[in-house]
């Protein structure tokens, strides 16, 4: 366990230096600089002043809802994700209707396709505990659903495209407000995340911290949403047949009522090195390297919206990917001690989001206590 803990510290020191902050560049890097200093090192950075260097009309036009409504008025319907709390694609506690058993599941949002004006109004009227709407669809929705806006921005990030040797596989548009939140996860893409209006607040952890995420297999479920006589209702149903999704178990912002129990369940996260925190402002791009774990919150602009574009470039499945798979497959101790803490983990290969097999990591509980003691002495 101490060797893994040492790895966490070494990665932070080698990747981000002693100040442990995400580097901010005053202008876009050259393709060579981007490839050499960031992609090859799997190191995040924030590029400032994008609006000055790229000169996208989107930065001045999209923050105005009237422009978007007028431009998208005759376009096909757009995808809007609906959930009761803004936390779709996340873990939810579910009570089984027959047995009364309480367990967690991976809940996906209810998705509707609506005219843009109607969808945007749902975002504006969102209320936590009632209905929270988020305009997004992670399948290249910008090209498919918002193509009339394509002249307002670049179809790719030129210096990233040259450095990576390919065009983005997908470009996604996100329009929401402060009620939408994205739980911890990772992607097999080099992500250029561009904020057009409002702010995005990221928590970041490098791939080497995989054990701290407590990735486990959860049964998949989905929300169904209905409106009858102005009464809005969500139901959460497990998928049939049963499908399992590997997902991060950690909620980095537990409520005061659950904080103590969450810290006890996930000591590797709460007692280990703090995640990197950064805010991406309008007119900035976050380079989020492939396989970095990230959690996202957002703050709206003066009109009540947060708007972002992200460009997904295929990652290279090279030796770093092999090292990651080896690391997460490690068994710290044979599963014969009843004090072991069991951690399920994800097969990180592409298209492995649907898993019916279960593989486990085991961590000696005494090592967790040792980690907690070490962390307490360091904080003192």
C-alpha positions as CSV (number, residue, x, y, z in Angstrom):
1,X,0.0,0.0,0.0
2,X,2.8,2.4,0.8
3,X,4.2,1.8,-2.7
4,X,0.9,2.9,-4.3
5,X,0.7,5.9,-2.0
6,X,4.2,6.9,-3.0
7,X,3.1,6.6,-6.7
8,X,0.3,9.1,-6.0
9,X,2.7,11.6,-4.6
10,X,5.4,11.1,-7.3
11,X,2.8,11.6,-10.2
12,X,1.7,14.9,-8.7
13,X,5.3,16.1,-8.3
14,X,6.4,15.0,-11.7
15,X,3.3,16.1,-13.6
16,X,2.3,19.3,-11.9
17,X,5.3,20.3,-9.8
18,X,5.4,21.5,-6.2
19,X,2.6,24.0,-6.4
20,X,0.1,21.3,-7.6
21,X,-2.0,23.7,-9.7
22,X,-3.2,23.3,-13.2
23,X,-0.9,25.4,-15.5
24,X,-2.5,28.3,-17.3
25,X,-1.1,29.3,-20.7
26,X,-1.6,32.9,-21.9
27,X,-2.1,31.8,-25.5
28,X,-2.6,28.5,-27.4
29,X,0.5,26.3,-27.6
30,X,2.2,25.3,-30.8
31,X,1.4,21.8,-32.0
32,X,4.9,20.7,-31.0
33,X,4.6,22.3,-27.5
34,X,1.2,20.8,-26.9
35,X,2.3,17.3,-27.9
36,X,5.7,17.4,-26.1
37,X,4.7,19.2,-22.9
38,X,1.1,18.1,-22.3
39,X,-0.2,15.2,-24.4
40,X,2.9,13.0,-24.1
41,X,3.1,13.7,-20.3
42,X,-0.7,13.2,-19.8
43,X,-0.7,16.6,-18.1
44,X,-3.7,18.9,-18.0
45,X,-3.5,22.7,-18.7
46,X,-5.8,25.6,-19.3
47,X,-5.4,27.9,-22.3
48,X,-6.5,31.4,-21.7
49,X,-7.6,34.2,-24.1
50,X,-9.1,31.7,-26.6
51,X,-11.6,34.2,-27.7
52,X,-8.8,36.6,-28.7
53,X,-6.8,34.0,-30.6
54,X,-9.6,32.0,-32.2
55,X,-12.1,34.8,-32.7
56,X,-15.1,32.7,-32.7
57,X,-18.4,34.5,-33.1
58,X,-19.8,32.0,-30.6
59,X,-18.1,33.8,-27.7
60,X,-20.1,37.0,-28.3
61,X,-23.3,35.5,-29.8
62,X,-24.2,32.4,-27.9
63,X,-24.5,34.0,-24.4
64,X,-27.6,35.8,-25.8
65,X,-30.6,33.3,-25.8
66,X,-32.4,35.4,-28.4
67,X,-29.6,34.7,-30.9
68,X,-29.7,30.9,-30.3
69,X,-33.5,30.9,-30.4
70,X,-33.6,32.8,-33.7
71,X,-30.9,30.7,-35.3
72,X,-32.3,27.3,-34.2
73,X,-35.9,28.2,-34.7
74,X,-36.4,26.0,-37.8
75,X,-33.9,23.3,-36.8
76,X,-34.8,19.8,-35.9
77,X,-35.6,19.0,-32.2
78,X,-32.6,18.8,-29.8
79,X,-31.9,16.3,-27.1
80,X,-32.6,17.4,-23.5
81,X,-31.7,15.3,-20.5
82,X,-34.2,15.4,-17.6
83,X,-33.6,14.3,-14.0
84,X,-35.0,15.2,-10.6
85,X,-31.8,16.6,-9.2
86,X,-29.4,17.4,-12.1
87,X,-27.2,14.3,-11.3
88,X,-27.9,12.0,-14.3
89,X,-25.4,9.3,-15.2
90,X,-24.6,9.0,-11.5
91,X,-25.3,6.7,-8.6
92,X,-28.8,6.8,-7.0
93,X,-30.2,4.9,-4.0
94,X,-33.1,2.7,-5.2
95,X,-35.6,0.8,-3.0
96,X,-36.7,-2.4,-4.6
97,X,-40.5,-2.3,-5.0
98,X,-41.1,-5.9,-3.9
99,X,-38.4,-6.8,-1.5
100,X,-37.9,-3.3,0.0
101,X,-34.1,-3.8,-0.3
102,X,-32.2,-0.6,-0.6
103,X,-29.2,-0.5,-2.9
104,X,-27.4,1.8,-5.3
105,X,-27.8,1.8,-9.1
106,X,-26.4,3.7,-12.0
107,X,-29.2,6.1,-13.2
108,X,-29.4,7.6,-16.6
109,X,-31.5,10.6,-17.4
110,X,-34.8,10.6,-19.2
111,X,-34.1,12.0,-22.7
112,X,-36.6,13.9,-24.9
113,X,-36.2,15.6,-28.2
114,X,-37.8,19.0,-28.2
115,X,-37.8,22.2,-30.2
116,X,-34.8,24.3,-29.0
117,X,-36.9,27.1,-27.4
118,X,-38.9,24.6,-25.4
119,X,-35.8,22.8,-24.3
120,X,-34.1,26.0,-23.3
121,X,-37.1,27.1,-21.3
122,X,-36.9,23.8,-19.4
123,X,-33.3,24.7,-18.4
124,X,-34.4,28.1,-17.3
125,X,-37.3,26.7,-15.2
126,X,-35.2,23.9,-13.7
127,X,-35.8,23.3,-10.0
128,X,-33.9,20.9,-7.8
129,X,-36.1,18.1,-6.5
130,X,-38.6,18.8,-9.3
131,X,-37.1,18.8,-12.8
132,X,-33.6,19.7,-13.9
133,X,-33.0,20.0,-17.6
134,X,-29.6,19.8,-19.4
135,X,-29.2,20.2,-23.2
136,X,-26.6,17.6,-24.2
137,X,-26.1,14.3,-26.0
138,X,-22.6,12.7,-26.0
139,X,-22.7,11.4,-29.5
140,X,-21.3,14.3,-31.4
141,X,-24.6,16.3,-31.0
142,X,-23.1,19.6,-32.1
143,X,-22.7,18.3,-35.7
144,X,-26.0,16.5,-35.7
145,X,-28.4,18.7,-33.8
146,X,-26.7,22.2,-33.9
147,X,-25.1,22.2,-37.3
148,X,-26.6,25.6,-38.1
149,X,-24.3,27.1,-35.5
150,X,-21.2,25.5,-37.0
151,X,-20.1,28.8,-38.6
152,X,-19.8,30.4,-35.2
153,X,-16.8,28.3,-34.1
154,X,-14.1,26.0,-35.5
155,X,-14.9,22.4,-36.4
156,X,-11.7,21.4,-34.7
157,X,-8.9,22.9,-32.6
158,X,-6.1,23.4,-35.3
159,X,-3.1,23.1,-33.0
160,X,-4.5,20.1,-31.3
161,X,-5.5,18.4,-34.6
162,X,-2.0,18.8,-35.9
163,X,-0.4,17.6,-32.7
164,X,-2.7,14.5,-32.4
165,X,-2.7,13.7,-36.1
166,X,-6.4,13.4,-36.4
167,X,-9.7,15.3,-36.4
168,X,-12.0,15.1,-33.3
169,X,-14.2,12.0,-33.3
170,X,-17.0,14.0,-31.7
171,X,-17.9,17.6,-30.8
172,X,-20.5,18.0,-28.1
173,X,-22.5,21.1,-27.0
174,X,-23.6,21.5,-23.4
175,X,-26.2,24.0,-22.2
176,X,-27.3,23.9,-18.5
177,X,-27.2,25.9,-15.3
178,X,-25.8,25.5,-11.8
179,X,-28.1,22.6,-11.0
180,X,-26.5,20.2,-13.4
181,X,-23.5,18.2,-12.0
182,X,-21.3,15.4,-13.5
183,X,-20.1,12.7,-11.2
184,X,-16.5,11.3,-11.2
185,X,-15.7,9.3,-14.3
186,X,-13.0,9.1,-17.0
187,X,-13.0,9.0,-20.8
188,X,-10.8,7.3,-23.4
189,X,-10.4,10.6,-25.3
190,X,-8.1,13.6,-25.3
191,X,-10.6,16.3,-24.3
192,X,-10.4,20.0,-25.4
193,X,-13.2,21.5,-23.2
194,X,-14.1,25.0,-24.3
195,X,-16.3,27.2,-22.1
196,X,-18.3,29.7,-24.1
197,X,-20.3,31.3,-21.2
198,X,-20.4,30.9,-17.5
199,X,-17.9,28.8,-15.7
200,X,-17.0,25.1,-15.2
201,X,-15.5,23.8,-12.0
202,X,-13.5,20.7,-12.2
203,X,-12.0,18.2,-9.7
204,X,-9.3,16.2,-11.4
205,X,-7.4,13.0,-10.4
206,X,-4.7,11.4,-12.5
207,X,-5.2,7.8,-13.8
208,X,-2.8,6.5,-11.2
209,X,-5.4,7.3,-8.5
210,X,-7.8,4.6,-9.9
211,X,-8.0,2.7,-6.6
212,X,-9.2,5.8,-4.8
213,X,-12.3,6.0,-7.0
214,X,-13.7,2.7,-5.7
215,X,-14.9,1.6,-9.2
216,X,-17.6,-1.0,-8.7
217,X,-20.3,-2.6,-10.8
218,X,-23.8,-1.1,-10.4
219,X,-27.0,-2.3,-12.0
220,X,-28.2,0.1,-14.8
221,X,-31.4,2.0,-14.3
222,X,-33.1,4.9,-16.1
223,X,-35.5,7.7,-15.2
224,X,-38.9,7.9,-16.9
225,X,-40.6,11.3,-16.9
226,X,-44.3,12.0,-17.4
227,X,-46.5,15.1,-17.3
228,X,-50.2,14.5,-16.6
229,X,-52.6,17.4,-15.8
230,X,-49.6,19.7,-15.0
231,X,-48.3,17.1,-12.5
232,X,-44.7,16.1,-13.2
233,X,-43.4,12.7,-12.1
234,X,-40.2,10.7,-12.3
235,X,-39.9,7.0,-11.9
236,X,-36.6,5.1,-11.7
237,X,-36.6,1.6,-13.1
238,X,-33.9,-1.0,-13.4
239,X,-33.1,-2.2,-16.9
240,X,-34.3,-5.6,-18.0
241,X,-32.4,-7.8,-18.6
242,X,-30.0,-6.7,-15.9
243,X,-27.0,-4.8,-17.1
244,X,-24.0,-3.7,-15.0
245,X,-22.1,-0.4,-15.4
246,X,-18.6,0.1,-13.8
247,X,-18.7,3.5,-12.1
248,X,-16.8,5.6,-9.5
249,X,-18.4,5.2,-6.1
250,X,-17.1,8.5,-4.6
251,X,-19.2,11.6,-4.1
252,X,-16.7,14.3,-3.3
253,X,-19.3,16.6,-1.9
254,X,-21.3,14.6,0.6
255,X,-24.0,16.3,2.6
256,X,-23.3,17.1,6.3
257,X,-25.6,14.2,7.3
258,X,-23.7,11.6,5.2
259,X,-20.1,13.0,5.3
260,X,-18.9,10.9,8.2
261,X,-20.2,7.6,6.7
262,X,-18.9,8.5,3.2
263,X,-15.4,9.2,4.6
264,X,-15.5,5.8,6.4
265,X,-16.6,4.0,3.3
266,X,-14.0,5.6,1.0
267,X,-10.9,6.5,3.1
268,X,-8.5,6.2,0.1
269,X,-10.2,9.2,-1.4
270,X,-11.0,11.4,1.6
271,X,-7.7,10.7,3.4
272,X,-5.4,10.7,0.4
273,X,-4.0,13.6,-1.6
274,X,-6.5,16.2,-2.5
275,X,-7.8,16.3,-6.1
276,X,-6.7,19.2,-8.3
277,X,-9.3,21.9,-8.5
278,X,-9.6,24.4,-11.3
279,X,-12.2,26.7,-12.7
280,X,-12.5,27.2,-16.5
281,X,-13.9,30.6,-17.4
282,X,-15.6,31.7,-20.5
283,X,-13.1,32.1,-23.4
284,X,-10.8,29.4,-22.0
285,X,-10.0,25.8,-22.9
286,X,-9.2,23.0,-20.5
287,X,-7.0,20.2,-21.9
288,X,-8.2,17.2,-20.0
289,X,-5.9,14.3,-20.8
290,X,-7.3,10.8,-21.5
291,X,-8.2,8.7,-18.6
292,X,-8.0,11.4,-16.0
293,X,-10.9,11.2,-13.5
294,X,-13.0,14.3,-13.4
295,X,-16.0,15.7,-11.6
296,X,-17.8,18.8,-12.9
297,X,-20.0,21.5,-11.5
298,X,-20.9,24.8,-13.2
299,X,-21.9,28.4,-12.6
300,X,-24.2,30.3,-15.1
301,X,-23.7,33.6,-16.8
302,X,-25.9,36.6,-16.2
303,X,-28.6,35.1,-18.4
304,X,-28.7,32.0,-16.3
305,X,-26.9,29.5,-18.6
306,X,-23.5,27.7,-18.8
307,X,-22.6,26.9,-22.4
308,X,-19.6,24.8,-23.4
309,X,-18.2,22.8,-26.4
310,X,-15.9,19.9,-26.0
311,X,-13.8,18.3,-28.7
312,X,-13.1,14.5,-28.2
313,X,-10.0,13.3,-30.0
314,X,-9.2,9.6,-29.9
315,X,-6.5,8.7,-27.4
316,X,-3.5,6.6,-28.3
317,X,-3.7,3.1,-26.8
318,X,0.1,3.0,-26.1
319,X,2.3,1.8,-23.3
320,X,0.7,4.3,-20.8
321,X,-2.6,2.5,-21.4
322,X,-0.9,-0.8,-20.7
323,X,0.6,0.5,-17.5
324,X,-2.8,1.8,-16.4
325,X,-4.4,-1.6,-17.0
326,X,-1.6,-3.3,-15.0
327,X,-1.9,-0.9,-12.1
328,X,-5.6,-1.3,-11.7
329,X,-5.4,-5.1,-11.9
330,X,-3.0,-5.2,-8.9
331,X,-4.1,-7.2,-5.9
332,X,-2.5,-5.8,-2.8
333,X,-3.2,-8.9,-0.8
334,X,-4.7,-12.3,-1.4
335,X,-8.5,-12.4,-0.6
336,X,-8.2,-14.6,2.5
337,X,-8.3,-12.0,5.2
338,X,-11.8,-11.1,6.5
339,X,-10.6,-7.6,7.2
340,X,-10.1,-6.9,3.5
341,X,-11.9,-4.0,1.9
342,X,-13.3,-5.2,-1.5
343,X,-13.0,-2.8,-4.5
344,X,-14.5,-3.7,-7.8
345,X,-12.8,-2.2,-10.8
346,X,-13.6,-1.5,-14.4
347,X,-12.2,-3.3,-17.4
348,X,-10.8,-0.1,-19.0
349,X,-10.9,-1.3,-22.5
350,X,-13.1,0.7,-24.9
351,X,-16.7,-0.5,-25.1
352,X,-16.4,-2.1,-21.7
353,X,-19.2,0.0,-20.2
354,X,-21.5,-3.0,-20.2
355,X,-20.1,-5.8,-17.9
356,X,-21.7,-8.8,-16.5
357,X,-18.5,-10.3,-15.0
358,X,-17.1,-9.0,-11.7
359,X,-13.4,-8.6,-11.0
360,X,-12.2,-7.4,-7.7
361,X,-9.2,-5.7,-6.0
362,X,-8.5,-6.2,-2.4
363,X,-6.9,-3.7,0.0
364,X,-5.7,-4.7,3.4
365,X,-7.8,-2.8,5.9
366,X,-4.7,-2.3,8.2
367,X,-3.1,-0.5,5.3
368,X,-6.0,1.9,5.1
369,X,-5.6,2.7,8.8
370,X,-1.9,3.2,8.2
371,X,-2.7,5.7,5.4
372,X,-5.2,7.6,7.6
373,X,-2.6,7.8,10.4
374,X,0.1,9.0,8.0
375,X,-2.2,11.6,6.5
376,X,-3.2,12.9,10.0
377,X,0.4,13.3,11.0
378,X,1.2,15.1,7.7
379,X,-1.7,17.5,8.2
380,X,-0.5,18.2,11.8
